[in-house]
């Protein structure tokens, strides 16, 4: 007989509901509007490393379950919504494990007039509101994280040296990996577990431009983009940007993604023309961040597996 019971206890689900209520109260107090956008769309993302769930015969054509509400929320911003947030389901293929489920709950918000540094402060404020104990904010640049934990300068190390280091530390790897692949693997395996220990919440910012398809380039350092990620208890919690508003540059990046996809035997993804039209009208100056709410609840409740905070994960859905 199939196991029909939830993997999360009823007590945990009650605690989860209370955390969700606190999140909504946080945004209500700051006059940030709660919105809803479609989970099913005729477009998806061109992201090189993200796999969308395709849905057949959506309005007579292929459609996609959304990996994030980002594009639709930016359309609302362009339409004059003001600062907004959303709690919704998001869907990504090939993600199932202790910290992953193909269907997960995302908290995403955008604040007009903020850059990424201001949004980092607001995110830290939210975490402090939800935490039962005081937190300490730690900030590192992506470059300084590699210097501290691997003793390398990621902007000067050659591709060959980087590959050799990856193979030394991680073992045999596919030979067709690109520079960003090696950086991502090293970061995930050797740096990420060291970040945000105990009461520390670690903000990593200043990512290479090649790793920030929707963020603007830092005017003070054109080698980096205005992107940040947040780590707590060694868990990646959130990914945020000072949002790119240049429609021509955004299209160029999407087209570059599709070129890469074609060259690597992956399907090219249709560019979201609704989103592009909104950018063409004009996106307000804003910063936005997407946070994995299931992961955050797991940390707040001092649990170790997403299945403990989700009623029915993929293998019981």
DRENDO-1510 file (C-alpha; in Angstrom, 1 decimal, always signed):
<recs>
REC; n; res; u; v; w
REC; 1; UNK; +0.0; +0.0; +0.0 .
REC; 2; UNK; +1.4; +3.5; -0.9 .
REC; 3; UNK; +2.5; +5.6; +2.0 .
REC; 4; UNK; -0.2; +8.3; +2.1 .
REC; 5; UNK; +0.9; +10.1; +5.2 .
REC; 6; UNK; +2.7; +13.5; +5.1 .
REC; 7; UNK; +6.4; +13.6; +5.8 .
REC; 8; UNK; +6.1; +16.7; +7.9 .
REC; 9; UNK; +4.5; +16.4; +11.3 .
REC; 10; UNK; +1.2; +18.3; +12.0 .
REC; 11; UNK; +3.1; +20.3; +14.6 .
REC; 12; UNK; +5.7; +21.3; +12.0 .
REC; 13; UNK; +3.0; +22.3; +9.5 .
REC; 14; UNK; +1.4; +24.5; +12.2 .
REC; 15; UNK; +4.8; +26.2; +12.9 .
REC; 16; UNK; +5.3; +26.6; +9.1 .
REC; 17; UNK; +1.9; +28.4; +8.9 .
REC; 18; UNK; +3.0; +30.7; +11.7 .
REC; 19; UNK; +6.2; +31.6; +9.9 .
REC; 20; UNK; +4.3; +32.3; +6.7 .
REC; 21; UNK; +2.0; +34.7; +8.6 .
REC; 22; UNK; +5.1; +36.5; +10.1 .
REC; 23; UNK; +6.5; +36.9; +6.6 .
REC; 24; UNK; +3.3; +38.4; +5.3 .
REC; 25; UNK; +3.2; +40.7; +8.3 .
REC; 26; UNK; +6.8; +41.9; +7.6 .
REC; 27; UNK; +5.8; +43.0; +4.1 .
REC; 28; UNK; +2.5; +44.5; +5.1 .
REC; 29; UNK; +4.3; +46.7; +7.7 .
REC; 30; UNK; +6.5; +48.0; +4.9 .
REC; 31; UNK; +3.7; +48.7; +2.4 .
REC; 32; UNK; +4.9; +46.0; +0.0 .
REC; 33; UNK; +2.0; +44.6; -2.0 .
REC; 34; UNK; +1.3; +40.9; -2.2 .
REC; 35; UNK; +0.7; +39.7; -5.8 .
REC; 36; UNK; +0.0; +36.5; -7.7 .
REC; 37; UNK; +1.2; +35.7; -11.1 .
REC; 38; UNK; +0.7; +32.6; -13.3 .
REC; 39; UNK; +2.4; +29.3; -12.5 .
REC; 40; UNK; +1.8; +28.1; -16.1 .
REC; 41; UNK; +3.0; +30.2; -19.0 .
REC; 42; UNK; +3.8; +29.9; -22.7 .
REC; 43; UNK; +7.4; +31.0; -21.9 .
REC; 44; UNK; +10.1; +29.8; -19.6 .
REC; 45; UNK; +13.8; +30.7; -19.0 .
REC; 46; UNK; +16.8; +30.5; -21.2 .
REC; 47; UNK; +19.1; +29.8; -18.2 .
REC; 48; UNK; +21.8; +27.4; -19.3 .
REC; 49; UNK; +21.6; +25.2; -16.2 .
REC; 50; UNK; +17.9; +25.2; -15.4 .
REC; 51; UNK; +15.4; +22.7; -16.7 .
REC; 52; UNK; +11.8; +23.6; -16.9 .
REC; 53; UNK; +8.8; +21.3; -16.8 .
REC; 54; UNK; +7.1; +21.4; -20.2 .
REC; 55; UNK; +3.3; +21.1; -20.4 .
REC; 56; UNK; +1.7; +19.8; -23.6 .
REC; 57; UNK; -1.2; +21.5; -25.3 .
REC; 58; UNK; -1.3; +24.7; -23.3 .
REC; 59; UNK; -3.7; +26.9; -25.2 .
REC; 60; UNK; -2.9; +24.8; -28.3 .
REC; 61; UNK; +0.9; +25.1; -27.8 .
REC; 62; UNK; +3.7; +23.9; -25.5 .
REC; 63; UNK; +3.7; +25.7; -22.1 .
REC; 64; UNK; +6.0; +25.6; -19.0 .
REC; 65; UNK; +5.6; +25.5; -15.3 .
REC; 66; UNK; +7.5; +28.5; -14.0 .
REC; 67; UNK; +10.9; +28.2; -12.4 .
REC; 68; UNK; +10.4; +31.6; -10.8 .
REC; 69; UNK; +7.7; +34.4; -10.9 .
REC; 70; UNK; +10.4; +36.9; -11.9 .
REC; 71; UNK; +9.4; +37.9; -15.4 .
REC; 72; UNK; +5.7; +38.3; -14.6 .
REC; 73; UNK; +6.5; +40.3; -11.4 .
REC; 74; UNK; +8.7; +42.6; -13.4 .
REC; 75; UNK; +5.8; +43.1; -15.8 .
REC; 76; UNK; +3.8; +44.3; -12.9 .
REC; 77; UNK; +6.6; +46.6; -11.8 .
REC; 78; UNK; +6.7; +48.1; -15.4 .
REC; 79; UNK; +2.9; +48.6; -15.2 .
REC; 80; UNK; +3.2; +50.7; -12.0 .
REC; 81; UNK; +2.6; +48.2; -9.2 .
REC; 82; UNK; +5.2; +49.7; -6.9 .
REC; 83; UNK; +7.1; +47.4; -4.5 .
REC; 84; UNK; +5.7; +43.8; -4.5 .
REC; 85; UNK; +6.2; +40.4; -3.1 .
REC; 86; UNK; +4.9; +36.9; -3.8 .
REC; 87; UNK; +4.8; +33.5; -2.0 .
REC; 88; UNK; +4.2; +30.8; -4.7 .
REC; 89; UNK; +5.2; +27.4; -5.9 .
REC; 90; UNK; +8.0; +27.1; -8.4 .
REC; 91; UNK; +9.1; +24.1; -10.4 .
REC; 92; UNK; +12.6; +22.9; -11.6 .
REC; 93; UNK; +13.5; +19.5; -13.0 .
REC; 94; UNK; +16.2; +17.2; -11.7 .
REC; 95; UNK; +16.1; +18.6; -8.2 .
REC; 96; UNK; +15.3; +16.0; -5.5 .
REC; 97; UNK; +17.3; +15.5; -2.3 .
REC; 98; UNK; +17.8; +16.7; +1.2 .
REC; 99; UNK; +17.6; +20.4; +0.2 .
REC; 100; UNK; +15.8; +20.0; -3.1 .
REC; 101; UNK; +12.3; +19.2; -4.3 .
REC; 102; UNK; +11.1; +19.6; -7.9 .
REC; 103; UNK; +8.1; +21.6; -6.6 .
REC; 104; UNK; +9.0; +24.1; -3.9 .
REC; 105; UNK; +7.8; +27.3; -2.2 .
REC; 106; UNK; +9.5; +30.6; -3.2 .
REC; 107; UNK; +9.4; +34.0; -1.6 .
REC; 108; UNK; +10.3; +36.6; -4.2 .
REC; 109; UNK; +10.1; +40.4; -3.8 .
REC; 110; UNK; +11.2; +43.7; -5.5 .
REC; 111; UNK; +11.6; +47.0; -3.9 .
REC; 112; UNK; +11.6; +50.2; -6.0 .
REC; 113; UNK; +14.4; +52.6; -5.4 .
REC; 114; UNK; +16.6; +50.0; -3.8 .
REC; 115; UNK; +20.0; +48.7; -5.0 .
REC; 116; UNK; +21.3; +45.3; -4.1 .
REC; 117; UNK; +23.0; +46.5; -0.9 .
REC; 118; UNK; +19.8; +48.0; +0.4 .
REC; 119; UNK; +18.0; +44.8; -0.4 .
REC; 120; UNK; +20.6; +42.8; +1.5 .
REC; 121; UNK; +19.9; +44.9; +4.6 .
REC; 122; UNK; +16.1; +44.3; +4.3 .
REC; 123; UNK; +16.6; +40.6; +3.8 .
REC; 124; UNK; +18.8; +40.5; +6.9 .
REC; 125; UNK; +16.1; +42.4; +8.8 .
REC; 126; UNK; +13.5; +39.8; +7.7 .
REC; 127; UNK; +15.7; +36.9; +8.9 .
REC; 128; UNK; +16.2; +38.7; +12.2 .
REC; 129; UNK; +12.5; +39.1; +12.6 .
REC; 130; UNK; +11.9; +35.4; +12.0 .
REC; 131; UNK; +14.9; +34.1; +14.1 .
REC; 132; UNK; +14.5; +33.3; +17.8 .
REC; 133; UNK; +18.0; +34.5; +18.5 .
REC; 134; UNK; +20.1; +37.5; +17.5 .
REC; 135; UNK; +21.9; +37.2; +14.1 .
REC; 136; UNK; +25.2; +38.5; +12.9 .
REC; 137; UNK; +25.6; +39.8; +9.3 .
REC; 138; UNK; +28.8; +38.8; +7.4 .
REC; 139; UNK; +29.6; +40.1; +4.0 .
REC; 140; UNK; +32.1; +38.7; +1.5 .
REC; 141; UNK; +32.7; +39.4; -2.2 .
REC; 142; UNK; +32.8; +36.3; -4.4 .
REC; 143; UNK; +36.4; +37.0; -5.0 .
REC; 144; UNK; +37.3; +37.3; -1.3 .
REC; 145; UNK; +35.5; +34.0; -0.6 .
REC; 146; UNK; +37.8; +32.2; -3.1 .
REC; 147; UNK; +40.8; +34.0; -1.6 .
REC; 148; UNK; +39.9; +33.0; +2.0 .
REC; 149; UNK; +38.9; +29.4; +1.4 .
REC; 150; UNK; +40.9; +28.4; -1.6 .
REC; 151; UNK; +43.7; +30.9; -1.8 .
REC; 152; UNK; +43.2; +31.9; -5.4 .
REC; 153; UNK; +42.4; +35.0; -7.3 .
REC; 154; UNK; +39.5; +34.0; -9.6 .
REC; 155; UNK; +40.1; +37.0; -11.9 .
REC; 156; UNK; +43.7; +36.2; -12.6 .
REC; 157; UNK; +43.9; +32.3; -12.4 .
REC; 158; UNK; +44.1; +30.8; -15.8 .
REC; 159; UNK; +41.5; +28.3; -17.1 .
REC; 160; UNK; +44.1; +25.5; -17.1 .
REC; 161; UNK; +45.1; +26.3; -13.5 .
REC; 162; UNK; +41.5; +26.4; -12.4 .
REC; 163; UNK; +40.8; +23.0; -14.1 .
REC; 164; UNK; +43.8; +21.5; -12.4 .
REC; 165; UNK; +42.7; +22.8; -9.0 .
REC; 166; UNK; +39.2; +21.4; -9.5 .
REC; 167; UNK; +40.5; +18.0; -10.4 .
REC; 168; UNK; +42.9; +18.0; -7.5 .
REC; 169; UNK; +40.2; +18.9; -5.0 .
REC; 170; UNK; +37.1; +17.2; -6.6 .
REC; 171; UNK; +38.5; +14.3; -8.5 .
REC; 172; UNK; +37.8; +13.3; -12.0 .
REC; 173; UNK; +35.5; +15.7; -13.9 .
REC; 174; UNK; +34.1; +15.9; -17.4 .
REC; 175; UNK; +36.6; +17.5; -19.8 .
REC; 176; UNK; +34.1; +19.8; -21.4 .
REC; 177; UNK; +33.4; +21.9; -18.3 .
REC; 178; UNK; +33.8; +25.6; -18.7 .
REC; 179; UNK; +35.4; +28.1; -16.4 .
REC; 180; UNK; +32.1; +29.0; -14.6 .
REC; 181; UNK; +31.4; +25.3; -14.2 .
REC; 182; UNK; +34.7; +24.8; -12.3 .
REC; 183; UNK; +34.0; +27.9; -10.2 .
REC; 184; UNK; +30.5; +26.8; -9.3 .
REC; 185; UNK; +31.7; +23.2; -8.4 .
REC; 186; UNK; +34.5; +24.5; -6.2 .
REC; 187; UNK; +32.2; +27.1; -4.5 .
REC; 188; UNK; +29.5; +24.5; -3.8 .
REC; 189; UNK; +31.9; +21.8; -2.5 .
REC; 190; UNK; +34.6; +23.8; -0.7 .
REC; 191; UNK; +33.2; +27.2; +0.2 .
REC; 192; UNK; +29.4; +27.0; +0.7 .
REC; 193; UNK; +29.6; +24.6; +3.7 .
REC; 194; UNK; +31.8; +27.1; +5.5 .
REC; 195; UNK; +29.4; +30.0; +5.1 .
REC; 196; UNK; +26.8; +31.3; +7.6 .
REC; 197; UNK; +27.7; +29.1; +10.6 .
REC; 198; UNK; +25.8; +29.5; +13.8 .
REC; 199; UNK; +24.3; +32.9; +14.3 .
REC; 200; UNK; +26.1; +34.3; +11.2 .
REC; 201; UNK; +24.2; +35.1; +8.0 .
REC; 202; UNK; +26.7; +35.4; +5.1 .
REC; 203; UNK; +26.0; +37.6; +2.1 .
REC; 204; UNK; +28.2; +36.9; -0.9 .
REC; 205; UNK; +28.2; +39.6; -3.6 .
REC; 206; UNK; +30.2; +40.8; -6.6 .
REC; 207; UNK; +29.7; +37.7; -8.8 .
REC; 208; UNK; +31.3; +37.5; -12.3 .
REC; 209; UNK; +29.1; +39.1; -15.0 .
REC; 210; UNK; +28.9; +35.7; -16.7 .
REC; 211; UNK; +27.1; +34.3; -13.6 .
REC; 212; UNK; +24.4; +37.0; -13.4 .
REC; 213; UNK; +22.2; +37.0; -16.5 .
REC; 214; UNK; +19.5; +39.4; -15.0 .
REC; 215; UNK; +21.7; +41.7; -13.0 .
REC; 216; UNK; +23.3; +45.0; -14.0 .
REC; 217; UNK; +27.0; +45.4; -14.3 .
REC; 218; UNK; +28.7; +47.1; -11.4 .
REC; 219; UNK; +29.7; +50.6; -12.6 .
REC; 220; UNK; +32.6; +50.6; -10.2 .
REC; 221; UNK; +33.9; +47.2; -11.2 .
REC; 222; UNK; +32.9; +46.1; -14.7 .
REC; 223; UNK; +34.2; +42.6; -14.1 .
REC; 224; UNK; +31.4; +42.0; -11.6 .
REC; 225; UNK; +27.7; +42.1; -11.5 .
REC; 226; UNK; +25.3; +43.5; -8.9 .
REC; 227; UNK; +24.3; +40.1; -7.7 .
REC; 228; UNK; +24.3; +38.5; -4.2 .
REC; 229; UNK; +23.5; +35.2; -2.6 .
REC; 230; UNK; +22.7; +34.5; +1.0 .
REC; 231; UNK; +24.0; +31.5; +3.1 .
REC; 232; UNK; +22.9; +30.4; +6.6 .
REC; 233; UNK; +24.0; +27.2; +8.2 .
REC; 234; UNK; +25.9; +26.3; +5.0 .
REC; 235; UNK; +22.6; +26.4; +3.1 .
REC; 236; UNK; +22.1; +28.6; +0.0 .
REC; 237; UNK; +18.9; +30.6; +0.9 .
REC; 238; UNK; +18.5; +33.4; -1.6 .
REC; 239; UNK; +19.7; +35.0; -4.9 .
REC; 240; UNK; +19.2; +38.7; -5.5 .
REC; 241; UNK; +20.0; +41.4; -8.1 .
REC; 242; UNK; +20.1; +45.1; -8.7 .
REC; 243; UNK; +17.9; +44.5; -11.7 .
REC; 244; UNK; +19.0; +44.9; -15.3 .
REC; 245; UNK; +16.7; +47.4; -17.0 .
REC; 246; UNK; +18.4; +47.6; -20.4 .
REC; 247; UNK; +16.2; +45.7; -22.8 .
REC; 248; UNK; +18.8; +45.4; -25.6 .
REC; 249; UNK; +21.4; +44.0; -23.2 .
REC; 250; UNK; +18.9; +41.6; -21.7 .
REC; 251; UNK; +17.9; +40.3; -25.1 .
REC; 252; UNK; +21.6; +39.9; -26.0 .
REC; 253; UNK; +22.1; +37.8; -22.9 .
REC; 254; UNK; +19.1; +35.6; -23.6 .
REC; 255; UNK; +20.2; +35.0; -27.1 .
REC; 256; UNK; +23.7; +34.1; -25.9 .
REC; 257; UNK; +22.1; +31.5; -23.6 .
REC; 258; UNK; +20.3; +30.0; -26.5 .
REC; 259; UNK; +23.4; +29.9; -28.6 .
REC; 260; UNK; +25.2; +28.0; -25.8 .
REC; 261; UNK; +22.2; +25.7; -25.5 .
REC; 262; UNK; +22.3; +24.9; -29.2 .
REC; 263; UNK; +26.1; +24.3; -29.1 .
REC; 264; UNK; +25.7; +21.9; -26.2 .
REC; 265; UNK; +22.8; +19.9; -27.5 .
REC; 266; UNK; +20.1; +21.4; -25.3 .
REC; 267; UNK; +16.8; +22.7; -26.6 .
REC; 268; UNK; +16.6; +26.5; -27.3 .
REC; 269; UNK; +14.0; +28.2; -25.1 .
REC; 270; UNK; +11.6; +30.8; -26.4 .
REC; 271; UNK; +12.4; +34.3; -25.1 .
REC; 272; UNK; +9.6; +35.7; -23.0 .
REC; 273; UNK; +8.4; +38.5; -25.3 .
REC; 274; UNK; +5.9; +39.7; -22.8 .
REC; 275; UNK; +8.8; +40.4; -20.4 .
REC; 276; UNK; +10.8; +42.0; -23.1 .
REC; 277; UNK; +8.0; +44.3; -24.1 .
REC; 278; UNK; +7.6; +45.4; -20.4 .
REC; 279; UNK; +11.4; +46.1; -20.3 .
REC; 280; UNK; +11.1; +48.1; -23.4 .
REC; 281; UNK; +8.4; +50.3; -21.8 .
REC; 282; UNK; +10.7; +50.7; -18.8 .
REC; 283; UNK; +11.5; +48.8; -15.5 .
REC; 284; UNK; +11.6; +51.1; -12.5 .
REC; 285; UNK; +14.9; +51.2; -10.6 .
REC; 286; UNK; +14.7; +48.3; -8.2 .
REC; 287; UNK; +16.3; +45.4; -6.6 .
REC; 288; UNK; +14.8; +41.9; -6.3 .
REC; 289; UNK; +15.5; +38.6; -4.5 .
REC; 290; UNK; +14.2; +35.1; -4.6 .
REC; 291; UNK; +14.3; +33.1; -1.4 .
REC; 292; UNK; +13.7; +29.3; -0.9 .
REC; 293; UNK; +11.0; +29.4; +1.8 .
REC; 294; UNK; +11.1; +25.7; +2.5 .
REC; 295; UNK; +14.9; +25.9; +3.2 .
REC; 296; UNK; +14.4; +28.9; +5.5 .
REC; 297; UNK; +11.7; +27.1; +7.4 .
REC; 298; UNK; +13.9; +24.1; +7.8 .
REC; 299; UNK; +16.6; +26.2; +9.3 .
REC; 300; UNK; +14.3; +28.2; +11.6 .
REC; 301; UNK; +12.8; +24.9; +12.9 .
REC; 302; UNK; +16.3; +23.3; +13.3 .
REC; 303; UNK; +15.5; +20.4; +10.9 .
REC; 304; UNK; +17.9; +18.8; +8.5 .
REC; 305; UNK; +15.7; +17.7; +5.5 .
REC; 306; UNK; +13.2; +19.5; +3.3 .
REC; 307; UNK; +10.8; +16.5; +3.6 .
REC; 308; UNK; +10.4; +17.5; +7.3 .
REC; 309; UNK; +8.8; +20.8; +6.4 .
REC; 310; UNK; +6.9; +19.8; +3.2 .
REC; 311; UNK; +3.6; +17.9; +3.6 .
REC; 312; UNK; +4.0; +15.8; +0.5 .
REC; 313; UNK; +7.4; +15.9; -1.4 .
REC; 314; UNK; +7.7; +14.6; -5.0 .
REC; 315; UNK; +7.9; +10.9; -4.1 .
REC; 316; UNK; +4.5; +11.2; -2.3 .
REC; 317; UNK; +2.8; +13.7; -4.5 .
</recs>
